[in-house]
Amino acid sequence: MNTPLNYRDAGVDLEAGDALVEDIKKIVRATRRPEVLAGVGGFGALVSLPKKYRNPVLVSGTDGVGTKLKLGIEADRVEGLGQDLVAMCVNDVLVSGAEPLFFLDYYATGQLEPRVAARVIRGIAQACKLAGCALVGGETAEMPGMYAPGDFDLAGFCVAVVERNRIVDGRSIEPGDVLVGLPSSGPHSNGYSLIRKILARGGHTLDAAFGRGTLADALLAPTRIYVKPVLGLLAAGVPVRGMAHITGGGIPGNLPRCFPRACAAVIETKSWRRPEIFDWLQAQGEIEPDEMWRVFNCGVGFILVLPRRALDRALARLKRARLQPWVLGEVVKRGAAEEVRYV
C-alpha cells in the first residue's frame, strides 16, 4: 500500500506560503492610501476613488521585468527587481497624466523561498511609496517543475485615475513643440536578452569592475520612477501635450505613439551624454547604431512634449524635483521620412 501523499510531498509548502502572507501584510501597511477599504488577505482588494476627482477615468497597465530577472537573481539583487516591476507599470499609466492609485503583483516560483520573496515584495512596496500608490494585494504561486531551482517570475498590474478633461493624449501636439528628455537610470528593464548574450559571449561577470563600481551596479540599477515630478508639473498647470515612456523599442518605438499622424520628431543626439554602459554594450556586442536606438533607451527614460512657451517653466520645476531634464529635440511636420530622425 502506498504512503499517503500531501501537498508538501508534491513540492508545495503551504505553511511557508501562509507565513509569507503575514510578512507581506506588515510590508504593505506603509503604502496604504485613504481610499483602500480592504487589501491584502481577502479575495479581492476594495478601493474607492479619490474624492478630489469630479469626472474620473481609470487607466490600467500591466507589465513584467523580463530577463533582467536572471541577472538580478544571479547577483542576489532582488529588491531592485521589485522597483523595476512597479516602475514599468506606473510610468506607462503616467503618460496619460494619470495618478497611480493601487498596484497588485504576481510572484511565481518552483519552490517558495520566503526570505527571497519577502525581499522582492519589500522592493515592490518601496517603489509603490515612490509612486504614491497602494500595494493592495497580489498572488504568490508555487509551481514545482515549472521553474529552475532559484528562479522566479514577476508580473504586475496598476490602476490609475485621471480627470477626464485633463487626460494627456497627444492630440494637441504640433510642429514646433519641444521635446524634453528625462534621464534613465540605465537600461531599465528592456534589452536584457541581448545584454545577457553580450555578457555570455564575452565571458563577462557581473562583479567585473565597471566605472566606479561593477557591471552589476550599471546593469541592475532599478528603473527610475517619474510619477511624482511629472504629476507635480501637471498640477502646476504646465501644458504638457504628450508623453512617452521609453521602454522596449527605444525612442523610435515609443515616442511616435503619442504623436498625431502629421507629426514627427527630430532628436538632437548631442543634447545629452549617453551613459557609459550603453557605449560599452554597443562596443562589446558590435551593435549597429539603429539597433541600439531600437533596443535600448540610451539614457532617455521618459519624454515630455511641450509648447515652446512652457519650456523654461517646465525645466525649472523638473530641476527642483531633482531630475536633470534637457531639451532633447523638437516636433516637426512629418514628410515621407521616418517618424524619428536623429541629427
C-alpha positions in Angstrom: 0.0 0.0 0.0 1.4 3.4 -1.0 2.2 6.1 1.6 -0.5 8.8 1.7 0.7 11.9 -0.1 0.3 15.6 0.9 0.9 18.9 -0.9 4.4 19.2 0.6 5.4 15.8 -1.0 4.4 17.4 -4.3 6.7 20.4 -3.7 4.3 23.0 -2.3 4.8 24.3 1.2 1.5 25.7 2.4 2.9 26.8 5.8 5.7 28.8 4.1 3.1 30.5 1.9 1.0 31.4 4.9 4.0 32.8 6.7 4.9 34.9 3.7 1.4 36.4 3.5 1.7 37.5 7.2 5.1 39.1 6.4 3.6 40.9 3.3 0.8 42.4 5.4 3.4 44.2 7.5 5.4 45.3 4.5 2.4 46.8 2.6 1.0 48.9 5.5 3.4 51.7 4.7 1.9 52.0 1.2 -1.7 52.4 2.3 -3.8 55.2 0.9 -7.1 56.5 2.4 -9.1 55.1 -0.5 -8.1 51.5 0.4 -11.0 49.8 2.2 -9.7 46.3 2.2 -6.3 45.0 0.9 -4.1 42.0 1.4 -5.7 38.9 2.8 -9.1 39.0 1.2 -10.3 37.5 -2.1 -10.2 41.0 -3.7 -8.9 44.4 -2.7 -11.5 47.1 -2.2 -10.5 50.7 -3.2 -12.7 53.7 -3.6 -12.0 56.6 -6.0 -10.3 59.7 -4.6 -12.9 62.4 -3.7 -11.0 65.1 -5.5 -11.9 63.8 -8.9 -15.2 65.1 -10.4 -15.2 63.0 -13.6 -12.6 60.3 -13.0 -11.3 58.0 -15.7 -9.5 54.8 -14.7 -6.2 54.0 -16.5 -4.7 50.5 -16.2 -1.4 49.0 -17.1 0.4 45.6 -16.7 3.9 44.5 -17.3 6.8 42.3 -16.1 10.5 42.6 -15.6 11.7 40.3 -18.4 15.0 38.5 -18.4 16.6 41.2 -16.2 15.3 38.8 -13.6 18.0 36.3 -14.5 20.8 38.8 -13.8 19.1 40.1 -10.6 18.8 36.5 -9.2 22.4 35.7 -10.2 23.7 38.9 -8.4 21.3 38.4 -5.5 19.9 41.9 -6.0 16.2 41.1 -6.0 14.8 44.2 -4.2 15.6 46.3 -7.2 13.6 43.9 -9.4 10.6 44.8 -7.3 11.1 48.5 -8.2 11.6 47.5 -11.9 8.2 45.8 -11.8 6.3 48.8 -10.3 8.1 51.3 -12.5 7.3 49.6 -15.8 3.6 49.8 -14.9 3.3 53.2 -13.2 5.4 55.0 -15.8 3.2 53.6 -18.5 -0.1 54.9 -17.0 1.6 58.2 -16.2 1.8 59.1 -19.9 -2.0 59.7 -19.8 -1.5 62.2 -16.9 -2.9 59.6 -14.5 -2.2 59.3 -10.8 -1.3 55.7 -9.8 -3.9 54.5 -7.3 -3.1 50.9 -6.5 -0.9 48.0 -7.6 -1.0 44.2 -7.5 1.8 41.8 -8.1 2.2 38.2 -9.2 5.2 36.2 -7.9 5.7 32.7 -9.3 8.4 30.2 -8.5 9.1 26.5 -8.5 9.8 26.3 -4.7 9.0 29.2 -2.5 11.9 30.8 -0.6 10.1 33.1 1.8 13.1 35.3 2.5 13.7 35.9 -1.2 10.1 36.5 -1.9 9.8 39.0 1.1 12.8 40.9 -0.3 11.2 41.2 -3.7 7.9 42.3 -2.2 9.7 44.8 0.0 11.2 46.3 -3.1 7.7 46.5 -4.7 6.3 48.2 -1.6 9.1 50.8 -1.5 8.6 51.5 -5.2 4.8 51.9 -4.6 5.7 54.6 -2.0 7.8 56.4 -4.6 4.9 56.3 -7.0 2.3 57.2 -4.4 0.2 54.2 -4.9 -1.0 51.5 -2.6 0.1 47.9 -2.8 -3.3 46.2 -2.2 -2.6 42.5 -2.9 -1.2 40.0 -5.3 -0.6 36.3 -5.8 2.3 34.1 -4.8 2.3 30.9 -6.9 4.5 27.9 -6.0 4.6 25.6 -9.1 7.1 22.7 -8.8 8.6 21.7 -12.1 7.7 25.0 -13.9 10.9 26.9 -12.9 14.6 26.0 -12.4 15.8 26.0 -8.8 16.2 29.5 -7.5 14.3 31.1 -10.4 11.1 33.1 -10.1 9.0 35.3 -12.4 7.2 38.7 -11.7 4.3 40.4 -13.2 2.4 43.5 -12.0 -0.8 45.4 -12.6 -1.5 49.1 -11.8 -4.7 51.1 -11.8 -4.5 54.9 -12.0 -7.0 57.7 -12.2 -7.2 61.0 -14.2 -9.8 63.8 -14.5 -11.4 63.3 -17.9 -10.7 66.8 -19.1 -7.1 66.5 -18.1 -6.2 63.4 -20.0 -2.9 63.8 -21.9 -3.4 62.2 -25.2 -1.1 64.0 -27.7 -3.9 65.3 -29.9 -2.7 68.9 -29.5 0.9 68.2 -30.4 2.0 70.3 -33.3 5.2 71.1 -35.2 7.4 73.5 -33.3 6.7 71.8 -29.9 9.7 71.0 -27.8 10.8 67.5 -26.6 12.2 67.4 -23.0 14.1 64.3 -22.0 14.3 62.9 -18.5 17.3 60.6 -17.8 17.1 56.9 -17.3 19.0 55.1 -14.5 20.4 52.6 -17.0 18.8 50.1 -19.4 15.8 50.0 -17.0 14.0 46.7 -17.9 14.5 46.3 -21.6 17.0 44.7 -23.9 18.2 42.2 -21.3 18.1 39.2 -23.6 20.7 41.0 -25.8 22.6 42.1 -22.7 22.8 38.6 -21.4 24.0 37.4 -24.8 26.8 40.1 -24.8 27.8 39.0 -21.3 27.9 35.3 -22.2 29.8 35.8 -25.4 32.5 38.0 -23.8 32.8 35.9 -20.7 31.9 39.0 -18.6 30.8 38.5 -15.0 28.6 40.9 -13.0 31.2 41.5 -10.4 33.7 42.8 -13.0 34.9 46.4 -12.5 33.0 49.0 -14.4 33.3 52.8 -14.0 33.3 53.5 -10.3 31.5 50.2 -9.5 30.7 46.9 -11.1 28.8 45.7 -14.1 26.1 44.7 -11.7 25.8 48.3 -10.5 25.4 49.6 -14.0 23.1 46.8 -15.4 20.9 46.3 -12.3 20.1 49.9 -11.3 16.4 49.9 -10.7 14.1 51.5 -13.2 13.5 55.2 -12.4 10.0 56.2 -11.4 8.9 59.5 -12.9 5.4 59.8 -11.3 5.7 62.5 -8.6 7.8 65.0 -10.6 5.6 64.7 -13.7 2.3 64.8 -11.7 3.7 67.9 -9.9 4.3 69.5 -13.3 0.8 68.8 -14.4 -0.7 70.0 -11.1 1.2 73.3 -11.6 -0.7 73.9 -14.8 2.2 73.4 -17.2 0.6 72.5 -20.6 2.1 69.1 -21.3 0.8 68.0 -24.7 2.2 64.5 -24.8 4.4 62.0 -23.0 6.3 58.8 -23.8 7.8 56.1 -21.5 10.8 54.8 -23.4 10.7 51.1 -23.0 11.1 48.2 -25.4 11.6 49.7 -28.9 13.5 52.7 -27.6 12.7 56.2 -28.7 11.6 55.2 -32.3 9.3 52.6 -30.9 7.6 54.7 -28.2 7.7 58.5 -28.9 5.6 58.3 -32.1 2.8 56.6 -30.1 1.8 59.9 -28.6 2.0 61.9 -31.9 -0.8 62.9 -34.3 -0.3 61.4 -37.7 1.1 64.6 -39.2 4.0 64.9 -36.7 7.5 63.5 -36.4 10.4 64.1 -34.1 14.0 65.4 -34.6 16.3 64.1 -31.9 19.5 66.0 -31.2 21.9 63.2 -30.3 24.5 65.7 -28.9 22.0 67.2 -26.4 22.9 64.6 -23.8 25.8 62.4 -22.8 24.9 58.8 -23.3 25.7 56.8 -20.1 28.8 54.8 -20.4 27.0 51.4 -20.1 25.4 51.9 -23.4 28.7 52.6 -25.1 30.1 49.5 -23.5 27.2 47.4 -24.7 27.4 48.7 -28.2 31.2 48.0 -28.4 31.1 44.6 -26.8 28.1 43.4 -28.9 29.3 45.2 -32.1 25.7 46.5 -32.3 24.7 48.8 -35.2 23.5 52.3 -34.3 20.0 51.7 -35.5 19.8 48.6 -33.4 20.9 50.5 -30.3 18.2 53.1 -30.7 15.6 50.3 -31.3 16.5 48.1 -28.4 17.7 50.5 -25.6 16.6 53.8 -24.1 20.2 55.0 -24.5 19.9 57.2 -21.4 16.4 58.7 -22.1 13.8 57.2 -19.8 10.8 59.5 -20.4 9.9 62.3 -22.8 7.6 65.2 -22.4 6.2 67.2 -25.3 5.6 70.9 -24.6 4.7 74.1 -26.4 7.9 76.2 -26.6 6.3 78.9 -24.4 6.2 76.5 -21.4 9.7 75.2 -21.7 11.5 77.4 -19.2 8.8 76.8 -16.6 8.9 73.1 -17.1 12.6 72.8 -16.9 12.7 74.9 -13.7 10.1 72.7 -11.9 11.7 69.4 -13.0 15.1 70.6 -11.8 13.6 71.5 -8.4 12.3 67.9 -8.4 16.0 66.8 -8.6 15.8 65.5 -12.2 18.2 66.6 -14.9 15.9 67.5 -17.8 17.2 68.8 -21.1 15.9 69.8 -24.5 16.0 66.6 -26.5 14.7 67.9 -29.8 11.6 69.2 -31.4 8.4 68.2 -33.2 8.4 68.7 -37.0 5.9 68.2 -39.8 6.1 64.6 -40.9 7.1 64.1 -44.5 7.9 60.9 -46.3 10.8 60.2 -43.9 10.7 58.1 -40.7 8.8 59.2 -37.6 12.0 59.8 -35.7 15.1 61.4 -37.2 18.5 61.7 -35.4 20.8 64.7 -36.1 
